[in-house]
Amino acid sequence: MTEQQQRKPDGSSPWKAVGLVSAIGIDLTVCTLAGFWFGSWLDRLWNGSGIGIAVGVLTGLAIGIVGIIVIIKKIVGDPNE
């Protein structure tokens, strides 16, 4: 079998997998850090209770997870679209 025959018809490759994993990691990291920054800002407004950071980080994680789902659906190809 030649290399072209061994390739999957959907065009998947190791580089596509590396890109997907990188995009997921970057997305989750950026959203969580943005949530932390926003939470720190809230904490300064609320006199340092610590709840602002918790709210910010959890919100950032939730937004990051939604972003990951969108990325995976675009890469895999959602049949519902």
C-alpha positions in Angstrom: 0.0 0.0 0.0 1.3 3.4 -0.8 1.2 6.3 1.6 -1.7 8.0 -0.2 -3.8 4.8 0.1 -3.0 4.6 3.8 -4.3 8.1 4.5 -7.8 8.4 5.7 -10.3 9.9 3.3 -11.4 12.6 5.7 -8.0 14.3 5.5 -7.0 13.7 9.1 -3.4 13.9 9.9 -1.1 14.0 13.0 -0.7 17.8 12.5 -4.5 18.3 12.6 -4.5 16.4 16.0 -1.6 18.6 17.2 -3.5 21.7 16.2 -6.7 20.6 17.9 -4.9 19.8 21.2 -3.0 23.1 21.0 -6.2 25.1 20.3 -8.0 23.4 23.2 -5.1 24.1 25.7 -4.7 27.7 24.6 -8.5 28.4 24.7 -8.9 26.9 28.2 -5.8 28.7 29.5 -6.7 32.1 28.1 -10.3 31.9 29.3 -9.3 30.8 32.8 -6.7 33.6 33.1 -9.2 36.2 31.8 -11.6 34.9 34.4 -9.0 35.2 37.1 -8.2 38.8 36.0 -11.9 39.7 36.0 -12.3 38.1 39.4 -9.4 40.0 40.8 -11.0 43.2 39.6 -14.3 42.2 41.2 -12.4 41.4 44.4 -11.0 44.9 44.5 -14.5 46.3 44.2 -15.8 44.0 46.9 -13.0 44.7 49.3 -11.0 41.4 48.8 -13.5 38.8 49.9 -12.1 36.2 47.5 -15.5 35.4 46.1 -14.8 37.5 43.0 -11.8 35.4 42.1 -13.8 32.2 42.5 -16.6 33.6 40.4 -14.2 34.8 37.7 -12.3 31.5 37.5 -15.4 29.4 37.3 -16.9 31.7 34.7 -13.7 31.6 32.7 -13.6 27.8 32.9 -17.3 27.6 31.7 -16.6 29.9 28.8 -13.5 27.9 27.9 -15.4 24.6 27.9 -18.0 26.1 25.6 -15.2 27.3 23.4 -13.6 23.8 23.3 -17.0 22.3 22.3 -17.2 24.8 19.4 -13.7 24.0 18.3 -14.3 20.3 18.4 -17.5 20.6 16.5 -15.8 22.6 13.8 -13.0 20.2 13.4 -15.0 17.0 13.6 -17.9 18.4 11.6 -21.2 18.4 13.4 -24.0 16.7 11.4 -26.6 19.1 13.0 -25.1 22.2 11.3 
